[in-house]
Amino acid sequence: MRASLFWLSFAVAVFPLAAGSARGQAASPQAQGVCPWLTQGTAARVLGSEVSVAVHVSDAGEGWCRFVRVSDSQAWLRIEVGKSVLDRCGAEGTALKGIGNEAVRCKATTPEGGSADRISGRVRSMYFALTQSLPDGAVPGNSPAMLEDALEQAAETVAGNLF
């Protein structure tokens, strides 16, 4: 009897979201603090410093993660995943090989009117977009070229996790 209670309490402690998902409830940003497509450590490497994360993912696997540099909230990385076409790079983008299907890199405009880098693509029936905003001069400890490579590596990780 004690062993059964132990395993039951262990399962409830370790898998609290499974009960909500089984009832068809969507995961909320408060209930789910882990991005399913990219780790906080990888996002920290992309942004060049420690990050915080906000997550919203539906039971269908669509949603977003937003990583923000702790020391500078103007530096962030947003990942969006959905079954319909997301805001993508157009003909002005540069095609990327080895990152899902139809991956393209381009410059984008942030909601605040600033400049950002975007990589968008598709894996099977899921579309993804990574948008990175780094204000001028906000590159601690890493060169801009290293951060560009890190963004492409992050896109490879996202595509791999969607596969």
C-alpha positions as CSV (number, residue, x, y, z in Angstrom):
1,M,0.0,0.0,0.0
2,R,2.8,2.4,0.9
3,A,4.6,1.7,-2.4
4,S,1.4,2.5,-4.3
5,L,0.9,5.8,-2.5
6,F,4.6,6.6,-3.2
7,W,4.3,6.0,-6.9
8,L,1.0,7.9,-7.1
9,S,2.4,10.9,-5.3
10,F,5.5,10.7,-7.5
11,A,3.4,10.6,-10.7
12,V,1.4,13.6,-9.6
13,A,4.5,15.6,-8.7
14,V,6.4,14.8,-11.9
15,F,3.6,14.9,-14.4
16,P,1.2,17.6,-13.3
17,L,0.4,18.8,-16.8
18,A,-0.6,15.4,-18.1
19,A,-3.8,15.5,-16.0
20,G,-4.8,18.8,-17.6
21,S,-3.9,17.7,-21.1
22,A,-6.0,14.6,-20.7
23,R,-9.0,16.7,-20.1
24,G,-8.4,18.7,-23.3
25,Q,-7.2,21.9,-21.6
26,A,-4.7,24.1,-23.3
27,A,-1.5,24.6,-21.5
28,S,-1.1,28.1,-20.2
29,P,2.1,30.2,-19.9
30,Q,2.0,29.9,-16.1
31,A,1.5,26.1,-16.1
32,Q,4.2,25.4,-18.7
33,G,7.6,27.2,-18.2
34,V,9.6,25.0,-20.6
35,C,9.7,25.7,-24.4
36,P,9.2,22.4,-26.3
37,W,11.4,23.5,-29.2
38,L,14.4,25.2,-27.6
39,T,16.1,25.1,-24.2
40,Q,16.8,28.2,-22.1
41,G,20.5,27.5,-22.4
42,T,20.5,27.5,-26.2
43,A,18.4,30.7,-26.2
44,A,21.0,32.3,-23.8
45,R,23.7,31.4,-26.3
46,V,21.7,33.0,-29.1
47,L,21.2,36.2,-27.1
48,G,24.6,36.2,-25.5
49,S,23.5,36.3,-21.9
50,E,21.1,34.8,-19.3
51,V,17.4,34.7,-20.4
52,S,13.9,34.4,-18.9
53,V,11.2,32.6,-20.8
54,A,7.4,32.9,-21.4
55,V,5.7,30.0,-23.2
56,H,2.2,29.4,-24.6
57,V,1.7,26.0,-26.4
58,S,-1.7,24.4,-27.2
59,D,-2.5,20.7,-27.1
60,A,-2.2,20.7,-30.9
61,G,1.5,21.7,-30.6
62,E,1.1,25.2,-31.9
63,G,2.2,28.3,-30.0
64,W,5.2,30.4,-29.1
65,C,8.1,30.8,-26.8
66,R,9.7,34.2,-26.0
67,F,13.1,34.4,-24.5
68,V,14.2,37.8,-23.1
69,R,17.7,38.7,-22.0
70,V,17.6,39.3,-18.2
71,S,20.0,42.2,-18.4
72,D,18.4,43.9,-21.3
73,S,14.7,43.4,-22.2
74,Q,15.2,44.9,-25.6
75,A,17.2,41.8,-26.6
76,W,14.8,38.8,-27.3
77,L,14.2,35.7,-29.3
78,R,10.7,34.6,-30.2
79,I,9.8,31.2,-31.7
80,E,6.5,30.6,-33.3
81,V,5.1,27.3,-34.5
82,G,1.8,26.7,-36.2
83,K,0.0,24.6,-38.8
84,S,-0.7,27.6,-41.0
85,V,1.9,29.8,-42.8
86,L,3.5,32.2,-40.4
87,D,4.9,35.6,-41.1
88,R,7.7,34.5,-43.5
89,C,10.6,36.0,-45.3
90,G,9.8,36.9,-48.9
91,A,12.0,36.9,-52.0
92,E,14.5,39.2,-50.3
93,G,15.5,36.4,-47.9
94,T,18.5,34.1,-48.2
95,A,17.7,30.3,-48.6
96,L,19.2,28.1,-45.9
97,K,20.1,24.5,-46.4
98,G,19.7,21.8,-43.8
99,I,17.1,23.6,-41.6
100,G,13.8,21.9,-42.3
101,N,12.1,22.7,-45.6
102,E,11.9,26.0,-47.4
103,A,14.1,27.7,-44.7
104,V,14.9,31.4,-45.4
105,R,16.7,34.1,-43.4
106,C,15.9,37.8,-43.7
107,K,15.7,41.1,-41.8
108,A,12.3,41.9,-40.2
109,T,10.7,44.7,-38.3
110,T,9.9,44.3,-34.7
111,P,6.5,45.5,-33.3
112,E,8.4,48.4,-31.7
113,G,9.7,49.4,-35.2
114,G,13.3,48.1,-34.6
115,S,15.3,45.7,-36.8
116,A,15.4,42.0,-36.2
117,D,16.7,38.8,-37.9
118,R,14.2,36.1,-38.9
119,I,14.5,32.5,-40.0
120,S,11.4,30.8,-41.1
121,G,10.7,27.4,-42.6
122,R,8.6,24.3,-42.4
123,V,8.9,20.7,-41.1
124,R,6.2,18.4,-42.5
125,S,2.9,20.2,-41.9
126,M,4.3,22.6,-39.2
127,Y,5.6,26.1,-39.9
128,F,8.1,27.8,-37.7
129,A,9.7,31.2,-37.4
130,L,12.5,32.4,-35.1
131,T,12.8,36.2,-34.7
132,Q,15.7,37.7,-32.9
133,S,16.0,41.3,-31.8
134,L,19.4,42.7,-30.6
135,P,19.6,46.4,-30.1
136,D,22.7,48.1,-31.5
137,G,25.6,47.6,-29.1
138,A,23.8,45.0,-27.1
139,V,26.1,42.0,-27.8
140,P,27.8,41.1,-24.5
141,G,30.7,38.7,-24.8
142,N,29.9,37.5,-28.4
143,S,30.5,39.0,-31.8
144,P,27.5,39.6,-34.1
145,A,28.8,36.9,-36.5
146,M,28.8,34.4,-33.6
147,L,25.2,35.3,-32.7
148,E,24.1,34.9,-36.4
149,D,25.6,31.4,-36.4
150,A,23.9,30.7,-33.0
151,L,20.5,31.8,-34.5
152,E,20.9,29.3,-37.4
153,Q,21.9,26.6,-34.9
154,A,18.8,27.4,-32.9
155,A,16.7,27.1,-36.0
156,E,18.2,23.7,-36.7
157,T,17.3,22.7,-33.2
158,V,13.7,23.9,-33.6
159,A,13.4,22.1,-36.9
160,G,14.8,18.9,-35.4
161,N,12.4,19.0,-32.5
162,L,9.5,19.4,-35.0
163,F,10.6,16.4,-37.0
